[in-house]
Amino acid sequence: SNEVTIVNRPEQLIHGDTRIGNTLFRQGKPFTFIDWDGLKRANPLIDVGDMLQSTVGEVITKGKKSCSLAQLYPIREAYYREAGLTSDKQAFIAEALTAAQVIALNLGIRHLIDSVEDCYFLWDTTLFESRLAFNLFGARRQRQVYDVLRGKQSTQNV
């Protein structure tokens, strides 16, 4: 089956929006999150998947460096360790990557829906000539993120 879904895991307290933009760094290393309004009990794979998806997305958008699956491994491993999970580590690490893929696909679809509904995402009028241009860019970027997360390419090739 080609179906990509997030594995059901026991709920725990999660941040709910662990993207790079909500991460504070100290001496070049992440040390805390801000923007806690999404705090909830939910599947921990949502948090780690969102972090992975947003990390690849930032690299693609800013074009600063390459990003590969190997470079994302420490994020998955650190989340497993710091969350105090006791389940099979390798299974969690693989499931986190799948969660990131699902989140990338969902965001891409949300951009496509917004290109018609014109009401969901805020957009920067200095960077895009229209909301449609922004949403098409967002959908394409999420497809690129998905491809990187599937191991089909590194961000060097995007």
Summary of the structure (lengths in Angstrom):
residues: 158
radius of gyration: 15.8
end to end distance: 27.3
largest distance: 48.8
contacts: 441
relative contact order: 0.15
helix: 57%
strand: 9%
